[in-house]
């Protein structure tokens, strides 16, 4: 699912924002320098094998070793280090206080996403998707809940480690609308390769509409849930069955759905799961069939993940839960 968003050219060479543009400039410089060093070494090797005796003697002399083996690498690498740090310094500038802020927490093996207000309070939660407006710098507060992870969405910025007990900062910005694949770039356990996410950049007006819809959904969730419970007293529908099965089967112990008694914190927040583009942190596209499959036997799809397989549920029960979750948008 996430791999399909990388495409060609490779995302590190296809910047979609000012911060990734700096990383791409650094990458091309390293490619060029690497090519130049390879050419110099190849030329030296050719001289050492086929060159005139006088050139061979010069190449093997003490002066050549000091210049080519010590002075040249030292000067070039020091200059490259200083230039690279200066070029990418803006990726980790201190928070001013007026930027858009999103906290991303790496977990085994998914990303918890929390949208923050200027005071640092959580106003909205999601998982494995980050939504941002085009042309607006966004400060990401990166944390880890367990082991070292690394956040990387190459179209939009460089990579940054997520370290337990620490909070690191990374800036991203998109200069065009689109969906950009991201991954964990630090080995973090058995399913590291299946730990991805999607960054979605909206035009500013579309982002405000998306944000408004989400906020209204959260604000009205309690009222909707209470109405649904009242209706269920006299009528049983598939939607109500799915909701009841979700609560009774143990899902609510690990997952939160705003406006219901499901308030678990161990797993991803499912308040908006029906609108997400993928399941299992980028493993599957999100639709009714994959929801049923994931709930029924997630362990065969992503072995070792912390969600047990609910293969003891009947097919109609799995479908009822999936249909109810599909409506959580």
C-alpha positions in Angstrom: 0.0 0.0 0.0 2.7 2.5 1.1 5.2 1.3 -1.5 2.7 2.3 -4.3 3.0 6.0 -3.2 6.8 6.1 -3.7 6.8 5.7 -7.5 9.5 7.1 -9.7 11.7 9.0 -9.4 12.6 7.9 -5.9 11.0 10.2 -3.4 14.3 11.4 -2.0 15.0 12.8 -5.5 11.5 14.2 -5.9 11.2 16.9 -3.3 7.7 18.2 -2.6 8.6 21.0 -0.1 11.4 23.4 0.9 12.8 21.1 3.6 13.0 18.0 1.4 14.5 20.2 -1.3 17.5 20.9 1.0 17.9 17.2 1.7 17.8 16.5 -2.1 20.5 19.2 -2.7 22.7 17.4 -0.1 22.0 14.0 -1.6 23.0 15.1 -5.1 26.2 16.7 -3.7 27.0 13.4 -2.0 26.3 11.5 -5.2 28.6 13.8 -7.2 31.4 13.7 -4.6 31.1 10.0 -4.4 31.5 9.7 -8.2 34.5 12.1 -8.1 36.2 10.1 -5.4 35.6 6.8 -7.2 37.0 8.3 -10.4 40.2 9.5 -8.5 40.7 6.1 -6.9 40.2 4.4 -10.3 42.7 6.7 -11.9 45.2 6.0 -9.0 44.7 2.3 -9.4 45.3 2.5 -13.2 48.5 4.5 -12.6 49.7 2.0 -10.0 49.2 -0.9 -12.4 49.9 0.6 -15.9 51.5 3.9 -15.2 55.1 5.0 -15.9 57.6 4.0 -13.2 58.1 7.7 -12.3 54.3 8.2 -11.6 54.2 4.9 -9.6 57.0 6.2 -7.4 55.3 9.5 -6.9 52.0 7.7 -6.1 53.6 5.5 -3.5 55.7 8.3 -1.9 55.2 9.7 1.6 54.0 13.1 0.2 51.3 11.6 -1.8 50.0 9.6 1.2 49.9 12.7 3.4 48.2 14.8 0.7 45.8 12.2 -0.8 45.2 10.0 2.3 45.1 12.6 5.1 44.9 16.3 4.1 42.4 15.9 1.2 39.9 13.7 3.0 40.1 15.8 6.1 39.5 19.1 4.4 36.7 17.7 2.1 34.9 15.9 4.9 35.1 18.8 7.3 33.8 21.2 4.7 31.0 18.8 3.8 30.0 18.4 7.4 29.9 22.1 8.1 28.0 22.8 4.8 25.5 19.9 5.4 24.7 21.0 9.0 24.2 24.6 7.8 22.0 23.5 4.9 19.7 21.4 7.0 19.7 23.5 10.2 16.2 24.8 9.4 14.7 21.2 9.8 15.2 21.4 13.6 14.7 25.1 14.4 13.2 25.7 17.9 9.5 26.0 18.2 8.4 29.7 18.1 4.9 28.9 19.4 2.8 29.9 16.4 3.4 27.0 14.1 1.1 24.1 13.4 2.2 21.2 15.7 1.6 17.5 15.4 2.9 14.9 17.8 3.8 11.6 16.3 4.6 8.6 18.6 6.2 5.5 17.2 4.9 2.2 18.5 5.5 -1.4 17.5 4.5 -1.2 14.7 2.4 1.8 13.9 2.3 5.6 14.3 0.1 7.4 16.8 -0.8 10.9 15.6 -2.0 13.7 17.8 -2.9 17.2 16.6 -2.0 19.9 19.1 -3.2 23.5 19.7 -0.7 26.3 20.3 -0.7 25.4 24.0 0.3 21.8 23.3 -3.1 20.3 24.2 -4.4 17.4 22.1 -7.4 18.4 20.0 -7.6 15.4 17.7 -6.1 12.0 17.4 -5.5 9.6 14.4 -3.2 6.8 13.4 -0.8 6.2 10.5 -2.0 9.3 8.6 -0.8 12.9 8.8 -2.9 15.7 7.2 -1.3 19.1 6.6 -2.1 22.2 4.6 0.0 23.0 1.5 2.4 25.9 2.0 2.3 25.8 5.8 5.4 24.7 7.9 4.5 22.0 10.4 6.5 21.1 13.5 6.5 17.4 14.3 7.1 16.4 17.9 8.5 12.9 17.6 8.5 10.4 20.5 8.6 6.7 21.0 6.5 4.5 23.2 8.8 1.5 23.2 12.0 1.1 21.1 13.9 3.4 18.8 12.0 4.2 15.6 12.8 6.7 12.9 10.3 9.0 11.1 10.8 9.5 7.4 8.6 10.9 4.7 11.2 11.6 2.0 9.0 13.7 -0.2 8.7 16.3 2.6 11.7 16.3 4.8 14.7 14.3 6.2 14.5 11.5 8.7 14.6 11.8 12.4 15.0 9.2 15.2 12.1 8.7 17.7 13.9 7.9 21.0 12.2 6.5 24.1 12.2 9.1 26.9 13.0 12.0 24.5 11.1 14.4 22.3 12.8 15.4 19.0 11.6 18.0 16.5 11.3 17.9 12.7 9.8 20.3 10.3 7.9 19.3 7.2 6.2 21.4 4.6 4.5 20.5 1.3 4.5 22.9 -1.7 2.0 20.8 -3.6 -1.1 18.7 -2.8 -0.8 15.0 -2.8 -0.3 11.8 -0.8 3.2 10.9 0.2 4.4 7.6 1.6 6.4 7.5 4.8 8.1 4.7 6.7 10.0 3.9 9.9 13.6 4.1 8.8 15.2 2.4 11.9 15.0 -1.3 12.5 12.6 -1.7 15.4 11.7 -5.4 15.5 10.1 -8.2 13.4 7.5 -6.1 11.5 9.7 -3.0 11.0 9.4 -3.4 7.2 5.6 -3.2 7.5 5.5 0.1 9.6 4.4 2.8 7.2 2.1 5.9 7.1 0.7 8.4 4.6 1.2 12.2 4.7 -1.7 13.9 2.9 -1.2 17.5 1.8 -4.4 19.4 1.2 -4.9 22.9 -0.4 -5.6 25.3 2.5 -9.3 25.5 1.9 -9.6 21.7 1.6 -7.6 21.3 4.8 -9.9 23.6 6.7 -12.9 21.7 5.5 -11.3 18.3 6.4 -10.3 19.7 9.9 -13.8 21.1 10.4 -15.4 17.8 9.5 -13.2 15.9 12.0 -13.8 18.4 14.8 -17.6 18.2 14.2 -17.4 14.4 14.2 -15.6 14.3 17.5 -17.9 16.9 19.1 -21.1 15.2 18.0 -19.9 11.7 18.6 -21.4 11.4 22.1 -24.8 12.6 21.0 -24.8 10.3 18.0 -23.8 7.3 20.2 -26.5 8.0 22.8 -29.1 8.3 20.0 -28.0 5.0 18.6 -28.3 3.3 22.0 -31.8 4.7 22.5 -32.9 3.4 19.1 -31.4 0.0 19.9 -33.7 -0.4 22.8 -36.6 -1.2 20.5 -34.8 -2.2 17.2 -31.8 -4.3 16.3 -29.9 -3.4 13.2 -26.7 -4.6 11.7 -25.0 -1.4 12.7 -26.0 -1.7 16.3 -25.0 -5.3 16.3 -21.5 -4.4 15.1 -21.2 -1.7 17.7 -22.3 -4.1 20.5 -20.0 -6.9 19.2 -17.1 -4.4 19.1 -17.7 -3.6 22.8 -18.3 -7.2 23.9 -15.4 -8.9 22.0 -12.7 -6.9 23.8 -11.9 -4.4 21.1 -12.9 -1.5 23.3 -10.2 -2.5 25.8 -7.5 -1.4 23.4 -9.1 1.0 21.0 -10.9 4.4 21.4 -14.0 5.5 19.4 -15.1 9.0 20.4 -18.6 9.1 21.8 -18.7 5.5 22.8 -17.6 3.6 25.9 -14.6 2.4 23.9 -11.7 4.3 25.5 -8.7 2.0 25.1 -5.3 3.5 24.7 -3.1 0.5 23.8 -4.1 0.4 20.1 -4.8 3.0 17.4 -7.7 5.5 17.8 -10.5 4.2 15.6 -12.7 7.3 15.7 -12.0 8.0 12.0 -10.9 4.6 10.9 -13.4 4.4 8.1 -11.8 7.4 6.3 -8.2 6.1 6.5 -6.4 5.1 3.4 -4.8 2.0 4.8 -4.9 -0.6 7.6 -2.2 -2.1 9.7 0.1 0.9 9.2 0.2 0.8 5.4 -0.1 -3.0 5.0 -3.6 -3.1 3.3 -5.9 -0.7 1.5 -8.9 0.2 3.7 -12.2 -1.2 2.6 -14.8 -3.6 4.0 -13.1 -6.8 2.8 -9.7 -5.9 4.2 -11.3 -4.7 7.5 -13.0 -8.1 7.9 -9.7 -9.9 7.1 -7.7 -7.8 9.5 -10.1 -8.2 12.4 -10.4 -11.9 11.8 -6.8 -12.8 11.4 -4.4 -9.9 11.7 -1.6 -12.2 12.8 -1.4 -14.0 9.4 -1.2 -10.6 7.7 1.3 -8.9 10.1 2.7 -11.6 12.4 3.7 -10.5 15.8 1.6 -7.3 15.9 -0.1 -6.6 19.2 -3.6 -7.2 18.0 -4.9 -10.8 18.5 -6.7 -12.5 15.7 -10.5 -12.8 16.3 -10.9 -16.0 14.3 -13.4 -17.4 16.8 -16.0 -14.8 15.7 -18.4 -16.0 13.0 -18.3 -14.6 9.5 -21.4 -12.5 10.0 -20.1 -11.1 13.3 -16.8 -10.1 11.7 -18.8 -8.4 8.9 -21.0 -6.6 11.4 -18.0 -5.2 13.3 -16.3 -4.2 10.0 -19.4 -2.4 8.7 -19.7 -0.4 11.9 -16.0 0.5 11.8 -16.4 1.5 8.1 -18.9 4.1 9.2 -16.6 5.7 11.6 -15.4 8.6 9.5 
